[in-house]
Amino acid sequence: EGAELATGGSRRGIAVSTLAEARFFAAGGFGDILYAFPLPGPERMEECAALARSLEAFQLLIDDPQALALLRRYLLPPGKRWLVWLKLDCGNGRAGVLPTDPAALSLARAIAEDAPEEMRLVGVYAHCGNTYGCRDIAAVQSIARDTTAAVLSFVET
């Protein structure tokens, strides 16, 4: 009920951190779900593929070339493509590729250009988990500004 309220009844545009949550919301009629955790290993890919086949939009995060190679081994039916976000690490240190690392741009290009019939680069994604330890609003705002600047600089590049 909370997710339906948060989406204004559209049941679209939610982010989850586990595949169990994705299945729960899919069963509840949500058709546009971002699995906001870097692509899992091969043991969870069939589950991701099932969600991608059944939902209007099942979106994933990728942060390394091995994950991209793994994703390419799971073809979707005609008319379906993997919807991929490049996960950037803008200071959190938990997951993602550094936006200043030349490998980040190479990975973005590979997602966007190597197999356009199989996948689409939806965008870049950064999570400000490094705000969790902040003690005041100014510290949170500083991290948000730094993250925004890093993401915009990467996108411009």
C-alpha positions as semicolon CSV with decimal commas, in nm:
position;residue;x (nm);y (nm);z (nm)
1;E;0,000;0,000;0,000
2;G;0,285;0,237;0,080
3;A;0,448;0,179;-0,257
4;E;0,120;0,240;-0,435
5;L;0,081;0,569;-0,248
6;A;0,443;0,664;-0,318
7;T;0,394;0,607;-0,691
8;G;0,067;0,798;-0,705
9;G;-0,112;0,476;-0,797
10;S;0,093;0,425;-1,113
11;R;0,275;0,120;-0,976
12;R;0,577;0,231;-1,178
13;G;0,925;0,354;-1,105
14;I;1,014;0,177;-0,783
15;A;1,358;0,065;-0,671
16;V;1,421;-0,248;-0,470
17;S;1,736;-0,387;-0,315
18;T;1,656;-0,759;-0,332
19;L;1,509;-0,993;-0,589
20;A;1,259;-1,107;-0,326
21;E;1,128;-0,750;-0,314
22;A;1,116;-0,740;-0,694
23;R;0,907;-1,059;-0,701
24;F;0,679;-0,924;-0,427
25;F;0,609;-0,599;-0,611
26;A;0,575;-0,775;-0,947
27;A;0,313;-1,005;-0,793
28;G;0,138;-0,692;-0,665
29;G;0,103;-0,546;-1,013
30;F;0,409;-0,323;-1,029
31;G;0,546;-0,332;-1,383
32;D;0,849;-0,099;-1,372
33;I;1,107;-0,209;-1,117
34;L;1,471;-0,115;-1,075
35;Y;1,681;-0,377;-0,898
36;A;1,908;-0,119;-0,737
37;F;2,192;-0,353;-0,652
38;P;2,477;-0,450;-0,884
39;L;2,400;-0,749;-1,103
40;P;2,418;-1,072;-0,902
41;G;2,625;-1,371;-1,001
42;P;2,513;-1,645;-1,239
43;E;2,313;-1,821;-0,967
44;R;2,050;-1,542;-0,972
45;M;2,044;-1,461;-1,343
46;E;1,757;-1,691;-1,433
47;E;1,547;-1,512;-1,173
48;C;1,645;-1,176;-1,325
49;A;1,563;-1,304;-1,673
50;A;1,220;-1,426;-1,557
51;L;1,145;-1,080;-1,414
52;A;1,268;-0,913;-1,734
53;R;1,043;-1,137;-1,943
54;S;0,733;-1,082;-1,729
55;L;0,754;-0,711;-1,645
56;E;0,709;-0,413;-1,870
57;A;1,042;-0,279;-1,740
58;F;1,284;-0,469;-1,518
59;Q;1,596;-0,260;-1,481
60;L;1,940;-0,363;-1,355
61;L;2,264;-0,202;-1,239
62;I;2,600;-0,299;-1,388
63;D;2,936;-0,190;-1,254
64;D;3,190;-0,410;-1,429
65;P;3,257;-0,578;-1,766
66;Q;3,214;-0,927;-1,617
67;A;2,857;-0,842;-1,520
68;L;2,793;-0,718;-1,873
69;A;2,932;-1,041;-2,019
70;L;2,712;-1,242;-1,783
71;L;2,403;-1,044;-1,882
72;R;2,471;-1,101;-2,251
73;R;2,451;-1,478;-2,197
74;Y;2,082;-1,447;-2,105
75;L;1,885;-1,354;-2,413
76;L;1,535;-1,217;-2,378
77;P;1,249;-1,284;-2,619
78;P;1,204;-1,066;-2,929
79;G;1,083;-0,720;-2,838
80;K;1,247;-0,732;-2,494
81;R;1,583;-0,583;-2,404
82;W;1,779;-0,567;-2,084
83;L;1,737;-0,220;-1,933
84;V;2,072;-0,133;-1,780
85;W;2,196;0,147;-1,557
86;L;2,568;0,205;-1,506
87;K;2,633;0,209;-1,131
88;L;2,873;0,486;-1,033
89;D;3,061;0,503;-0,704
90;C;3,066;0,870;-0,611
91;G;3,214;0,826;-0,265
92;N;3,007;0,554;-0,105
93;G;3,275;0,292;-0,164
94;R;3,028;0,004;-0,156
95;A;2,958;-0,066;-0,522
96;G;3,001;0,092;-0,862
97;V;3,275;0,214;-1,087
98;L;3,445;0,545;-1,014
99;P;3,319;0,811;-1,256
100;T;3,677;0,935;-1,304
101;D;3,801;0,588;-1,403
102;P;3,838;0,559;-1,783
103;A;3,691;0,209;-1,748
104;A;3,358;0,370;-1,653
105;L;3,325;0,538;-1,991
106;S;3,433;0,221;-2,170
107;L;3,171;0,021;-1,983
108;A;2,899;0,278;-2,060
109;R;2,991;0,262;-2,429
110;A;2,987;-0,118;-2,424
111;I;2,641;-0,124;-2,267
112;A;2,508;0,131;-2,514
113;E;2,678;0,018;-2,833
114;D;2,789;-0,346;-2,826
115;A;2,447;-0,509;-2,846
116;P;2,168;-0,252;-2,891
117;E;1,920;-0,523;-2,986
118;E;1,987;-0,700;-2,653
119;M;2,016;-0,411;-2,409
120;R;1,966;-0,041;-2,362
121;L;2,169;0,194;-2,144
122;V;1,898;0,369;-1,945
123;G;2,132;0,601;-1,757
124;V;2,376;0,629;-1,473
125;Y;2,292;0,560;-1,110
126;A;2,462;0,679;-0,792
127;H;2,357;0,611;-0,435
128;C;2,465;0,848;-0,159
129;G;2,497;0,580;0,107
130;N;2,790;0,775;0,247
131;T;2,533;1,015;0,395
132;Y;2,423;0,753;0,648
133;G;2,694;0,861;0,892
134;C;2,625;1,233;0,858
135;R;2,541;1,422;1,173
136;D;2,375;1,729;1,019
137;I;2,195;1,861;0,713
138;A;2,498;2,055;0,588
139;A;2,703;1,732;0,567
140;V;2,426;1,557;0,372
141;Q;2,397;1,853;0,136
142;S;2,772;1,856;0,079
143;I;2,771;1,488;-0,020
144;A;2,469;1,546;-0,244
145;R;2,647;1,835;-0,420
146;D;2,965;1,631;-0,467
147;T;2,769;1,333;-0,602
148;T;2,570;1,552;-0,838
149;A;2,887;1,717;-0,968
150;A;3,054;1,378;-1,023
151;V;2,754;1,235;-1,206
152;L;2,708;1,543;-1,426
153;S;3,076;1,553;-1,511
154;F;3,067;1,187;-1,612
155;V;2,752;1,235;-1,821
156;E;2,904;1,535;-1,997
157;T;3,213;1,331;-2,077
